[in-house]
Amino acid sequence: MSIFLSRLGRFSGRHRAVVITLWLAIFAGLIGVLAAGGNSEHAEDAIPDSQATLALQRMNEKFPGSEQTDAQTLHLVFHPSEGFVTDDAAKYQIDAVLAEAAELPGVASVANPFDPEAPYVSVSARTAVSTLTYSEARRRRLRRRPTRPHWSLQQNAPAALGVEPGGNLVPLGAPEQGIGEALGVLIAFIVLIFTYGSLRAAGANLGVAVFGVGVGVIGVLAFNAISPISENSIILAAMLGLAVGIDYSLFIMSRFQHELRGGRSVDEAIGRAIGTAGTAVVFAGLTVIVALGALTLVGINFIAHMGLAAAFAVLVAVLLALTLVPVFLKTFGLKMLSKKHRKALESGVVWHEGDGSHDTFLRKWARFVVKRPVMSLIAGAGVLVVVGIPVLSMKTAFNVPGGADPESTERAAYTAILEDFGGVQSPLIVLMEGEDVEDQTTTVTTQVGNLPGVQSVSPAQISDDGQMARITVIPTGGPIDDETKEIVHIVRNEARAVPGVHLEVTGETAIGIDQDAALNAALIKYVIVIVVISLALLVLLFRSILIPVIATAGYLVSVIASFGASTAVFQWGWDFPLITAAQGDPMMTLLPILLVGVLFGLAMDYQVFLVSRIQEMHSKGLSPKDAIVEGFGRAAPVLVAAATIMTVVFAGFASSSFAIAASIAFGLMVGVVADAFIVRLVLMPAAMSLLGKAAWWMPRWLDKVLPTVDTEGHALDAHEASVPTSVDFRDGALTRSRPHSTPRAAERESARRPLAWSN
């Protein structure tokens, strides 16, 4: 593979116009598909075949017209800071607000909370609620272009009246991006400049990564135009595409700089960089693609969409690294190096890595870890375990009632209604099915009404065919409260306790329970698949049994640390300097799967590029400990740069005021820090040092069966050695040349940059 990739890199560098045209054509084609599709809707994140969802479908069949209509209304909650809503002054002010509401565009009706036929005033007279119903045309317009029709009502009303608009017509989208996201990308660019020592190299790296995200996201959107997928699929594809896009380009460009400084020509350096680092990129990318594709095995459509979308983004990043990066390498040539290194080459000095003159901090760190492996293991693992402890109390919710922002007006309205009216916004629906439904309604109604956490139970309604009865249950708490969930569990456990009928529960709480259970089961299945894939592919790459086990265990510990830190900050509400988003809610149920997928991609990158260099040194005859120090010294600077870039980028997004985006980015930031700086830079070398030669042990029979993955460039060395070379002195500089198969090849060789050699 290394020889093929080397030739691909050289071809891309020599035929830059072809490569650029091809990628622009792909990008334009995807935009064309997106424009032609014309579908801007996204598929719902839902579990269609859950127990509660199926029960809801049966209920809608038996009770036509019973579909929920929450999306058609806007609630106006009046909660005065002093006095009661029934006071004359308060009623006068409320009437004025309702009159203004009736004049809003598209409002079909405004309910009066003091209407004797349908009052909506709390027993304490502290809260009153009015419901605004919108016309169908207005609702469609609001869904296409969300606005805030309630702003004028809230702003014009007296502050003491405590007007809080709520309901599903209050837009719940992400707020505008702040300065944190842009600052994170800017800092990442600065880190790239320091890493390369070249503004051109940094710009090329970031440019390729951003273009890759564009192609990946447009590709996912183009597919969405044909067949709607989950909106979270786009988020995961964008985040992972940016992360691996920066990393893959960084690994290849750093190897290119290394080859140039070692005395190779631009074409040779491109071939070596793509043939060696490119092979590792392909392997790491395929590992991530296979793992993300495995999300289809969990049997949930929108989860499968997420995996396939992210896999497509990773595939684009790999292809760009192998084809578009060489275009920049060939275009800029020696200008990809810092001025210092260019001057060294011009003066005839060739840099030899590992000659003892480059005893960097990271090389010293490697020696420290190798000399004190037990202490390093205990310290590193201890930090991760402590950070991960909060995961034991992590709670998840598919949806947070009242919206994801505890400070929003929608949440305030929802909470006010919940406190004074109980769970009327999220009732439970108990269904009775069977031949003896009508005879048992009184028994079931009484039993359900006596359950803890039940505020009230409505009289049973019987379907036209007499085969089903439904009972509306108002809980005292909200849909994600433990007491409300317990009602669902009790009814389900006693589903056949009443003779002649079968009980089912549906409604927001029951659907949420089923969705959480399905996603948690999917997470467990996915982690098992990830572990199996990780072990299998790393065994193939490193030809070792123990190294993959350590690498996979380290990844799992870093994921737990990410979960734990996210729980402490977003669920417990611990202060963290970056976080401006609202805190105190359960974690989004999708968050663990998102973190597992993205962090696996980054962990495989760091593992492959660190240990492959250690393996390279070991294969050259160095002792296990010397190979760790030498390989670490060569790979760690690039790994640290890549991890630092990801950390600052995710930190920028973590500063968002949008709680969902902030929690995802914060979890990724902690996961990257844990995996790169503790697992790969501490635990991995420490464990390998303790294992010694046993780290590279592998059964002979397995070694014979497995194909060889050449990430060290041995095939390239053998290929180059088989081609005779001659040395000429042209224009005051030494150059290397090889026999040419065609006159055109000879012409290209003669035009090649003179190559500086060491004295």
Residue pairs with C-beta under 8 A, 6 or more apart in sequence:
1 279
1 282
1 709
1 710
2 275
2 276
2 278
2 279
2 710
2 711
2 713
2 714
2 715
2 716
3 275
3 715
3 716
3 719
5 274
5 275
5 278
5 279
5 282
5 322
6 271
6 272
6 274
6 275
6 278
6 716
7 271
8 274
8 278
8 322
8 323
9 270
9 271
9 273
9 274
9 275
9 278
9 322
9 326
10 267
10 270
10 271
10 274
10 326
12 19
12 322
12 323
12 324
12 326
12 327
12 330
13 266
13 267
13 270
13 326
13 327
13 329
13 330
14 267
14 330
14 748
16 327
16 330
16 331
19 323
19 324
19 326
19 327
20 324
20 327
23 211
23 215
23 320
23 323
23 324
26 215
27 211
27 214
27 215
27 218
30 215
30 218
30 219
30 222
31 218
31 222
33 222
33 225
33 226
34 218
34 221
34 222
34 225
36 225
37 222
37 224
37 225
37 226
38 225
39 224
39 225
39 226
39 228
40 225
41 228
42 224
42 228
42 229
42 230
42 231
43 228
43 229
43 230
43 301
43 302
43 305
44 230
44 302
45 230
45 231
45 232
45 302
45 398
45 590
46 53
46 302
46 515
47 53
47 300
47 514
47 515
47 518
47 519
48 301
50 511
50 514
50 515
50 518
51 492
51 504
51 510
51 514
52 504
52 505
52 506
52 507
52 510
52 511
52 513
52 514
53 506
53 511
53 514
55 431
55 504
55 505
55 506
55 510
56 429
56 506
56 507
56 511
58 431
58 433
58 468
58 504
59 66
59 429
59 431
59 468
59 470
59 506
60 66
60 67
62 463
62 464
62 465
62 467
62 468
63 461
63 463
63 468
63 470
70 167
70 168
71 139
71 168
71 169
72 133
72 134
72 139
73 131
73 132
73 133
73 134
73 167
73 168
73 169
74 131
74 132
74 134
74 149
74 150
74 165
74 166
74 167
74 169
74 170
75 129
75 130
75 131
75 132
75 165
75 166
75 167
75 413
75 417
76 97
76 98
76 101
76 129
76 130
76 131
76 132
76 150
76 153
76 163
76 164
76 165
76 413
77 127
77 128
77 129
77 162
77 163
77 164
77 165
77 166
77 412
77 413
77 416
77 417
78 85
78 90
78 94
78 97
78 113
78 127
78 128
78 129
78 130
78 161
78 162
78 163
79 85
79 126
79 127
79 162
79 164
79 416
80 87
80 90
80 126
80 160
80 161
80 162
81 159
81 160
81 162
82 160
83 89
83 90
84 90
84 124
84 125
84 126
85 91
85 94
85 113
85 121
85 125
85 126
85 127
85 128
86 114
86 121
86 125
90 161
91 114
93 157
93 158
93 161
94 113
94 128
94 130
94 161
96 157
97 153
97 156
97 157
97 161
97 163
98 110
98 112
98 130
100 152
100 153
100 156
101 107
101 110
101 130
101 132
101 153
102 110
104 132
104 149
104 152
104 153
105 138
105 149
106 134
106 135
106 137
106 138
106 139
106 141
106 142
106 149
107 132
107 133
107 134
107 135
107 138
108 133
108 134
108 135
109 132
109 133
110 130
110 131
110 132
110 133
111 118
111 120
111 130
111 131
111 132
111 133
112 130
113 119
113 120
113 121
113 128
113 129
113 130
114 121
114 128
120 128
120 129
120 130
120 131
121 127
121 128
121 129
122 128
122 420
122 421
123 420
124 420
126 420
127 416
127 417
127 419
127 420
127 421
129 417
129 421
131 167
134 142
134 169
139 169
142 149
142 169
142 171
146 171
146 173
147 171
148 170
148 171
149 169
150 165
150 170
150 409
153 163
153 165
154 163
154 164
154 165
154 409
157 163
164 409
164 412
164 413
164 416
165 409
165 410
165 413
166 402
166 409
166 410
166 411
166 412
166 413
166 414
166 417
167 410
167 413
170 403
170 408
170 409
170 410
172 403
172 404
172 410
174 656
174 658
174 660
174 661
175 656
175 657
175 658
177 656
178 580
178 655
178 656
178 657
180 578
180 651
180 652
180 653
180 654
180 655
180 656
181 652
181 653
181 655
181 656
182 652
183 652
184 648
184 649
184 650
184 651
184 652
184 653
184 655
185 206
185 649
185 652
187 648
187 652
188 206
188 246
188 645
188 648
188 649
189 202
189 203
189 206
191 641
191 644
191 645
191 648
192 201
192 202
192 205
192 206
192 250
192 641
192 645
193 199
193 202
194 641
195 202
195 250
195 254
195 637
195 638
195 641
196 202
196 205
196 253
196 254
196 257
196 336
196 338
197 337
197 338
197 339
197 340
197 341
198 335
198 336
198 337
198 338
200 328
200 332
200 335
200 336
201 253
201 257
201 332
201 336
204 249
204 253
204 325
204 328
204 332
204 336
205 246
205 249
205 250
205 253
206 246
207 328
208 245
208 249
208 320
208 321
208 324
208 325
208 328
209 242
209 245
209 246
209 249
209 317
210 242
210 245
211 320
211 324
212 241
212 242
212 245
212 313
212 316
212 317
212 320
213 238
213 241
213 242
213 245
213 313
215 316
215 320
216 237
216 238
216 241
216 312
216 313
216 316
216 317
217 234
217 237
217 238
217 241
217 313
219 312
219 313
219 316
220 229
220 233
220 234
220 237
220 309
220 312
220 313
221 234
223 229
223 309
224 233
224 234
229 302
229 305
229 309
230 302
230 305
230 306
232 302
232 306
232 590
232 594
233 302
233 305
233 306
233 308
233 309
233 310
234 309
235 594
235 661
235 664
236 306
236 309
236 310
236 594
236 597
236 598
237 309
237 310
237 312
237 313
238 313
239 598
239 664
239 665
239 668
240 288
240 310
240 313
240 314
240 597
240 598
240 601
241 310
241 313
241 314
241 316
241 317
242 649
243 598
243 601
243 602
243 646
243 649
243 668
244 284
244 285
244 288
244 313
244 314
244 317
244 318
244 601
244 602
244 605
245 317
245 320
245 321
246 642
246 645
246 646
246 649
247 602
247 605
247 642
247 646
248 281
248 284
248 285
248 317
248 318
248 320
248 321
248 605
249 320
249 321
249 325
250 638
250 641
250 642
250 645
251 277
251 280
251 281
251 321
251 605
251 609
251 638
251 642
252 273
252 274
252 277
252 278
252 281
252 321
252 325
253 273
253 325
253 329
253 336
254 277
254 637
254 638
254 641
255 272
255 273
255 276
255 277
256 269
256 270
256 272
256 273
256 329
256 336
257 336
257 337
257 341
258 273
258 353
259 268
259 269
259 272
259 273
260 266
260 269
260 334
260 336
260 337
260 341
260 345
261 337
261 341
261 344
261 345
261 350
261 351
262 350
262 351
262 352
262 353
263 345
263 350
263 755
263 756
263 757
263 758
264 272
264 755
265 735
265 736
265 752
265 753
265 755
266 329
266 330
266 333
266 334
266 752
266 753
267 330
267 752
269 329
270 326
270 329
270 330
271 716
272 713
272 716
273 329
274 322
274 325
274 326
275 713
275 715
275 716
276 711
276 712
276 713
276 716
277 609
278 321
278 322
279 709
279 710
279 711
279 713
280 608
280 609
280 612
280 711
281 318
281 321
281 322
282 318
282 322
283 537
283 541
283 608
283 709
283 711
284 604
284 605
284 608
284 609
285 314
285 315
285 317
285 318
286 318
286 537
287 533
287 534
287 537
287 604
287 608
288 311
288 314
288 600
288 601
288 604
289 311
289 314
289 315
290 533
290 537
291 529
291 530
291 533
291 534
291 597
291 600
291 601
291 604
292 307
292 308
292 310
292 311
292 314
292 597
292 601
293 307
293 308
293 311
294 307
294 526
294 529
294 530
294 533
295 303
295 304
295 306
295 307
295 308
295 526
295 593
295 597
296 304
296 307
296 308
297 525
297 526
297 529
298 304
298 521
298 522
298 525
298 526
299 522
300 518
300 519
300 522
303 519
303 522
303 593
306 593
306 594
306 597
307 597
310 597
310 598
310 601
314 601
328 336
329 336
333 753
334 342
334 345
334 753
335 342
337 345
341 351
344 351
345 756
346 756
347 756
348 756
348 757
348 758
348 759
349 756
349 758
349 759
350 756
350 757
350 758
352 758
353 634
354 630
354 633
354 634
358 633
360 633
360 637
362 632
362 633
362 636
362 637
362 640
363 629
363 632
363 633
365 632
365 636
365 681
366 628
366 629
366 632
366 633
366 636
366 685
367 629
368 376
369 376
369 681
369 682
369 685
369 686
369 689
370 625
370 628
370 629
370 685
370 686
370 689
372 686
373 685
373 686
373 687
373 689
373 690
374 686
374 690
376 682
376 683
376 685
376 686
377 682
377 683
377 686
377 687
377 690
379 682
380 678
380 679
380 682
380 683
380 686
381 557
381 683
383 678
384 557
384 558
384 560
384 561
384 674
384 678
384 679
385 557
387 561
387 564
387 565
387 670
387 674
388 557
388 560
388 561
388 563
388 564
388 565
389 564
390 563
390 564
390 565
390 567
390 568
390 571
390 572
391 560
391 563
391 564
391 567
393 567
393 571
393 572
394 563
394 564
394 566
394 567
394 571
394 587
395 571
395 586
395 587
396 516
396 519
396 520
396 586
396 587
396 588
396 589
396 591
396 592
397 480
397 512
397 516
397 585
397 586
397 587
397 588
397 589
398 512
398 515
398 516
398 519
398 588
398 589
398 590
399 508
399 512
400 480
400 585
400 586
400 588
401 414
401 418
401 425
401 426
401 478
401 479
401 480
401 508
402 408
402 410
402 411
402 413
402 414
402 415
403 410
403 411
403 414
404 582
404 585
404 588
404 658
404 659
404 660
405 411
405 581
405 582
405 658
405 659
406 582
406 583
406 584
406 585
407 582
408 582
414 425
417 424
417 425
418 425
418 477
418 478
422 455
422 456
422 474
422 475
422 476
422 477
423 455
423 474
423 475
423 476
423 477
423 478
423 479
423 484
424 474
426 475
426 478
426 479
426 484
426 507
426 508
426 509
427 472
427 473
427 474
427 475
427 507
428 472
428 473
428 474
428 475
428 484
428 487
428 488
428 505
428 506
428 507
428 509
428 510
429 470
429 471
429 472
429 473
429 505
429 506
429 507
430 444
430 448
430 470
430 471
430 473
430 491
430 503
430 504
430 505
431 468
431 469
431 470
431 471
431 503
431 504
431 505
431 506
432 440
432 441
432 444
432 460
432 468
432 469
432 470
432 471
432 498
432 501
432 502
432 503
433 467
433 468
433 501
433 502
433 504
434 440
434 467
434 500
434 501
434 502
435 467
435 500
436 499
436 500
436 501
437 462
437 466
437 467
437 468
437 469
437 500
437 501
438 462
438 466
438 469
439 500
440 498
440 499
440 500
440 501
441 460
441 462
441 469
441 471
443 498
444 460
444 469
444 471
444 498
444 501
444 503
445 457
445 459
445 460
445 471
447 494
447 498
448 454
448 457
448 471
448 473
448 487
448 491
449 456
449 457
449 473
451 487
451 490
451 491
452 483
452 486
452 487
453 475
453 476
453 477
453 481
453 483
453 484
453 486
453 487
454 473
454 474
454 475
454 476
454 487
455 474
455 475
455 476
456 473
456 474
457 471
457 472
457 473
457 474
458 471
458 472
458 473
458 474
459 471
460 469
460 470
460 471
461 469
461 470
461 471
462 468
462 469
463 469
463 470
473 487
475 481
475 483
475 484
475 487
475 509
476 483
476 484
477 483
477 484
478 484
479 507
479 508
479 509
479 512
480 509
480 512
480 586
484 509
485 509
485 513
487 505
487 509
488 505
488 509
488 510
488 513
489 513
491 503
491 505
492 503
492 504
492 505
494 503
495 502
495 503
495 504
496 502
496 503
497 503
515 589
516 589
519 589
519 590
519 593
520 589
522 593
523 592
523 593
523 596
526 593
526 596
526 597
527 556
527 596
530 596
530 600
531 552
531 556
534 548
534 551
534 552
534 555
534 600
534 604
535 548
535 549
535 552
538 544
538 547
538 548
538 551
538 552
538 607
539 545
539 548
539 698
539 702
539 706
540 706
540 707
540 709
541 608
541 612
541 709
541 711
542 548
542 611
542 612
542 615
542 696
543 696
543 698
543 703
543 706
543 708
544 695
544 696
544 697
544 698
545 697
545 698
545 699
546 691
546 694
546 695
546 697
547 611
547 688
547 695
547 696
550 683
550 684
550 687
550 688
551 603
551 607
551 611
551 684
554 603
554 675
554 679
554 680
554 683
554 684
555 599
555 600
555 603
555 607
555 675
555 679
557 674
557 679
558 599
558 603
558 671
558 674
558 675
558 678
558 679
559 595
559 596
559 599
559 671
561 670
561 671
561 674
562 595
562 599
562 667
562 668
562 670
562 671
562 674
563 592
563 595
563 667
565 666
565 667
565 670
566 587
566 591
566 595
566 663
566 666
566 667
566 670
567 587
568 574
569 576
569 579
569 583
569 666
570 579
570 581
570 583
570 584
570 585
570 587
570 659
570 662
570 663
570 666
571 583
571 584
571 585
571 586
571 587
572 583
573 583
573 584
576 666
578 651
578 654
578 655
578 666
579 654
579 655
579 662
579 666
580 655
580 656
580 657
580 662
581 656
581 657
581 658
581 659
581 661
581 662
581 663
582 659
583 659
585 659
587 663
588 660
588 663
591 663
591 664
591 667
594 664
594 667
595 664
595 667
595 668
595 671
598 668
598 671
599 668
599 671
599 672
599 675
602 646
602 671
602 672
602 675
602 676
603 675
603 679
605 642
606 639
606 642
606 643
606 675
606 676
606 680
607 680
607 684
608 711
609 635
609 638
609 639
610 631
610 632
610 635
610 636
610 639
610 680
610 684
611 631
611 684
612 635
612 711
612 712
613 631
613 632
613 634
613 635
614 627
614 628
614 630
614 631
614 632
614 635
614 688
615 627
615 631
615 696
615 711
615 712
616 631
616 711
616 712
617 626
617 627
617 630
617 631
617 634
618 624
618 627
618 631
618 696
619 712
619 714
622 630
624 688
624 689
624 691
624 692
624 693
624 695
624 696
625 689
625 692
628 685
628 688
628 689
632 685
636 681
639 676
639 680
639 681
640 676
640 677
640 681
642 676
643 672
643 673
643 675
643 676
643 677
646 668
646 669
646 672
646 676
647 669
647 672
647 673
650 665
650 666
650 668
650 669
650 672
651 665
651 669
652 665
653 661
653 662
653 664
653 665
654 662
654 665
654 666
654 669
655 662
656 662
656 665
687 695
688 695
723 738
723 739
724 738
724 739
725 736
725 737
725 738
726 736
726 737
726 738
727 734
727 735
727 736
727 737
728 734
728 735
728 737
729 735
730 754
731 754
732 754
733 754
733 755
733 756
734 754
734 755
734 756
734 757
735 752
735 754
735 755
736 755
737 749
738 749
740 746
740 749
